[in-house]
């Protein structure tokens, strides 16, 4: 399983899309209690469940990690972990996946300087004040003392999205081959 972590606009989501397109790496489907939006499909975009069911699953320790965001629960189910899957997580989620000590779970930190990340946010249509707020927030969330050590680090501003995906896939495949011997 590929676990991607990085500050805002470091390239995580675009790399995950490229991994899916080029290498058929499947996005890990997470679980939520929020209402399904138009065009979303249960089991494709998220697993949509009730708060009561989510609480039962927490008690049964069925999540790698879970959080509350905007009053809704979100969680990564242990049953979704697998080879050739990918998930984008925050620093807390990273620590939870590392704690699993699964040989087939490989973690990747995607980094880019603040200037590059700001430019990417503006190019994707974010308002300048939102972009600046995200950068300020990420200075705290991704401070070295808060971030667990990943298996690999990639400076995304040195490569195209496709090249980053290629690097991740190659490192992931080599790492899995080592553990399967």
C-alpha positions in Angstrom: 0.0 0.0 0.0 1.2 3.5 -0.9 0.7 6.2 1.8 1.2 9.7 0.6 1.6 12.7 2.9 2.6 16.3 2.3 1.6 19.9 2.8 -1.1 21.6 0.8 -0.3 21.6 -3.0 2.7 19.3 -2.6 1.2 17.1 -5.3 -0.4 14.3 -3.3 -3.8 14.2 -5.0 -2.5 14.6 -8.5 0.2 11.9 -7.9 -2.5 9.6 -6.6 -4.6 10.2 -9.8 -1.5 9.5 -12.0 -0.7 6.3 -10.1 -4.3 5.1 -10.7 -4.2 6.1 -14.4 -0.8 4.8 -15.3 -0.3 1.9 -12.9 -3.8 0.9 -11.8 -3.0 1.7 -8.2 -6.5 1.8 -6.6 -7.5 4.6 -4.2 -8.2 3.2 -0.7 -11.9 3.9 0.0 -12.4 5.6 3.3 -15.5 5.7 5.4 -17.6 8.7 6.4 -20.7 9.7 8.2 -21.3 12.8 6.1 -24.2 12.8 3.6 -23.5 11.6 0.1 -23.2 14.4 -2.5 -24.7 14.4 -6.0 -22.7 12.2 -8.3 -21.0 10.3 -5.4 -21.4 6.5 -5.2 -21.3 4.5 -2.0 -18.3 2.1 -2.2 -16.5 4.1 -4.9 -16.1 7.6 -3.4 -16.6 6.6 0.3 -18.4 4.1 2.3 -21.3 6.1 3.7 -22.5 4.9 7.1 -24.4 6.2 10.1 -22.7 7.7 13.2 -23.9 4.8 15.2 -22.2 2.3 12.9 -19.1 4.4 12.8 -19.0 4.3 16.6 -19.4 0.5 16.6 -16.5 0.2 14.2 -14.3 2.4 16.4 -15.1 0.2 19.4 -14.3 -2.9 17.4 -10.9 -1.3 16.3 -11.8 -1.6 12.6 -10.1 1.6 11.6 -6.4 2.3 11.1 -7.2 5.9 12.0 -10.2 8.2 12.2 -11.0 11.8 12.7 -13.8 14.3 12.9 -14.0 17.1 10.3 -16.8 19.6 10.0 -18.9 17.5 12.4 -18.6 14.3 10.4 -16.5 11.2 11.1 -13.9 10.0 8.6 -11.9 6.8 8.9 -9.5 4.4 7.1 -10.8 0.8 7.5 -8.2 -1.8 8.2 -10.0 -4.1 5.7 -9.1 -1.6 2.9 -5.4 -2.1 3.3 -3.9 -4.0 0.3 -1.2 -4.2 -2.3 -1.5 -1.7 -5.1 -3.7 0.6 -3.2 -3.0 4.3 -2.3 -4.2 6.7 0.4 -3.5 10.4 1.0 -3.2 11.1 4.8 -2.3 13.9 7.2 0.5 13.7 9.7 -1.7 12.0 12.3 -2.9 9.4 9.7 0.8 8.8 8.7 1.6 7.9 12.3 -1.3 5.5 12.4 -0.2 3.7 9.2 3.4 3.5 10.4 2.2 2.0 13.7 0.7 -0.9 11.8 4.2 -2.1 11.0 3.0 -3.7 7.8 5.8 -4.6 5.4 3.6 -3.9 2.4 2.8 -0.3 3.6 5.2 2.2 2.2 5.1 5.8 3.1 6.1 8.8 0.9 6.5 12.4 1.9 6.0 14.8 -1.0 7.7 18.1 -0.5 7.8 21.4 -2.3 8.9 24.9 -1.1 6.3 27.4 0.1 6.7 29.6 -3.0 5.9 26.6 -5.4 3.0 25.5 -3.2 1.6 29.0 -3.1 1.8 29.3 -6.9 0.2 25.8 -7.4 -2.7 26.9 -5.1 -3.3 30.1 -7.0 -3.1 28.2 -10.4 -5.8 25.8 -9.2 -8.0 28.7 -8.3 -7.5 29.2 -4.6 -7.8 32.7 -3.2 -4.5 34.3 -2.2 -5.6 34.6 1.5 -6.7 31.0 1.6 -3.3 29.9 0.1 -1.4 31.9 2.7 -3.5 30.5 5.5 -2.9 27.0 4.3 0.9 27.6 4.2 0.8 29.1 7.7 -1.2 26.0 8.9 1.2 23.6 7.2 4.2 25.2 8.8 2.9 23.9 12.1 1.3 20.6 10.9 4.3 19.6 8.9 7.0 20.8 11.3 9.8 18.2 11.4 9.2 17.5 15.1 5.6 16.6 14.3 6.1 14.5 11.2 6.9 10.8 11.5 9.8 9.5 9.4 8.6 8.2 6.0 10.2 5.5 3.9 10.8 7.9 1.1 10.9 11.6 0.5 10.4 13.2 -3.0 10.9 16.9 -3.9 8.0 17.3 -6.2 9.1 20.6 -7.7 12.0 18.8 -9.4 9.8 16.5 -11.4 6.5 16.4 -13.4 3.5 14.7 -11.7 4.1 11.7 -14.0 7.8 11.5 -13.0 6.9 11.6 -9.3 4.3 8.8 -9.9 7.0 6.8 -11.7 9.5 7.3 -8.9 6.9 6.2 -6.3 5.8 3.2 -8.3 9.4 2.1 -8.8 10.4 2.5 -5.2 7.2 0.8 -4.1 7.7 -2.2 -6.4 11.4 -2.6 -5.3 10.4 -2.4 -1.7 7.7 -5.0 -2.0 10.0 -7.4 -3.9 12.5 -7.2 -1.1 9.9 -8.2 1.5 8.5 -11.0 -0.6 11.8 -12.9 -0.9 
